[in-house]
Amino acid sequence: MTARQYGLRRLWLLIGFVACGVLFYMCLVPHPPTPDISNADKVEHFVAYLLLGTWFGGILAPYYGRVLVGLIVFGGVIEVVQSLSGYRDGDWYDLAADALGVLAGIGCARLGAMGWLRYIDARVAAKRNHSG
């Protein structure tokens, strides 16, 4: 399988890395808002990494193994930094939720969940090539 080509791949990757930066920041704020629901933070971790796994899995297909390892390492780094912060705690269960989210996200990407981005990319790239 060959990598899918995106005309605006750098832009899509930049958006993904900005999302990672926002997530990193949100994971380090001293008192994040949390709903009063049991295990809500695990659901938040799962959903965040589901979205990242889908995003990067779609853009970087077929390099799913690299996406999996990269995002799990990213989640691990966040947990370590949280444990060193003095005001947040690192949690193995958070990392497990991250890993499950990444796996689910890659599954979504493999099932075509990023088709909408391929459509947008093709339309914008075609306009760019046609006008330039």
C-alpha positions in Angstrom: 0.0 0.0 0.0 1.3 3.4 -0.9 0.9 6.6 1.1 -2.1 8.7 0.1 -1.0 12.0 -1.3 -2.5 15.2 -0.1 -1.8 18.4 -1.9 -2.0 20.3 1.4 -0.3 17.7 3.5 1.9 20.1 5.3 -1.1 22.2 6.3 -3.0 19.2 7.6 0.0 18.0 9.6 0.4 21.5 11.0 -3.2 21.5 12.1 -2.7 18.1 13.8 0.5 19.4 15.6 -1.3 22.5 16.7 -4.1 20.2 18.1 -1.4 18.3 20.0 0.0 21.5 21.4 -3.5 22.6 22.6 -4.0 19.1 24.2 -0.6 19.4 25.9 -1.4 22.8 27.3 -4.9 21.6 28.5 -3.3 18.7 30.2 -1.0 21.0 32.2 -3.4 23.7 33.4 -3.6 23.5 37.2 -7.3 23.1 37.6 -9.0 21.9 34.4 -12.8 22.0 34.3 -14.2 18.5 34.7 -17.8 17.3 34.6 -19.2 15.7 37.7 -19.3 12.3 36.0 -17.5 9.2 37.2 -14.4 8.6 35.0 -15.1 11.6 32.8 -11.4 12.2 32.5 -10.9 8.8 31.0 -13.6 9.5 28.4 -11.9 12.8 27.6 -8.6 11.0 27.1 -10.2 8.4 24.9 -12.0 10.9 22.7 -9.0 13.3 22.4 -6.8 10.4 21.2 -9.5 9.0 19.0 -9.6 12.3 17.2 -5.8 12.5 16.9 -5.5 8.9 15.9 -8.2 9.4 13.2 -6.6 12.6 12.0 -3.0 11.4 11.8 -4.0 7.9 10.7 -5.8 9.4 7.7 -3.1 11.8 6.7 -0.2 9.4 7.3 -1.7 6.2 5.9 -0.4 3.6 5.6 2.1 4.3 8.4 -0.4 3.3 11.2 2.3 1.8 13.4 4.2 5.1 13.5 1.0 7.0 14.3 0.2 4.5 17.1 3.6 4.6 18.7 4.0 8.4 18.2 0.7 9.2 19.8 1.1 6.7 22.7 4.6 8.2 23.4 3.0 11.7 23.3 0.4 10.6 25.8 3.2 9.0 28.0 5.2 12.3 27.9 2.1 14.2 29.0 1.6 11.8 32.0 5.3 12.1 33.0 5.2 15.9 32.8 1.9 16.0 34.8 3.5 13.9 37.5 6.5 16.2 37.7 4.4 19.4 37.7 3.6 19.3 41.5 -0.1 20.1 40.8 -1.2 17.4 38.5 -0.9 13.6 38.7 0.2 11.2 36.0 -2.1 8.2 35.7 -1.5 4.8 34.0 -5.3 4.6 33.3 -5.2 7.9 31.4 -2.4 6.4 29.3 -4.5 3.3 28.7 -7.4 5.4 27.6 -5.1 7.3 25.3 -3.8 4.1 23.7 -7.4 2.7 23.3 -8.4 6.0 21.7 -5.5 5.9 19.3 -6.3 2.3 18.3 -10.0 3.2 17.7 -8.9 6.3 15.8 -6.6 4.4 13.5 -9.5 1.9 12.9 -11.7 4.8 12.0 -9.1 6.2 9.6 -8.7 2.8 8.0 -12.4 2.6 7.5 -12.4 5.9 5.6 -13.4 8.4 8.2 -11.0 11.0 6.7 -12.7 10.9 3.3 -14.1 14.4 3.9 -10.5 15.7 4.2 -9.4 14.0 1.0 -12.4 15.6 -0.7 -11.5 19.1 0.6 -7.8 18.6 -0.2 -8.5 17.6 -3.7 -10.9 20.5 -4.3 -8.5 23.1 -2.9 -5.4 21.6 -4.5 -7.2 21.5 -7.9 -8.2 25.2 -7.6 -4.7 26.1 -6.6 -3.2 24.2 -9.5 -5.8 25.7 -11.9 -5.3 29.3 -10.9 -1.5 29.0 -10.7 
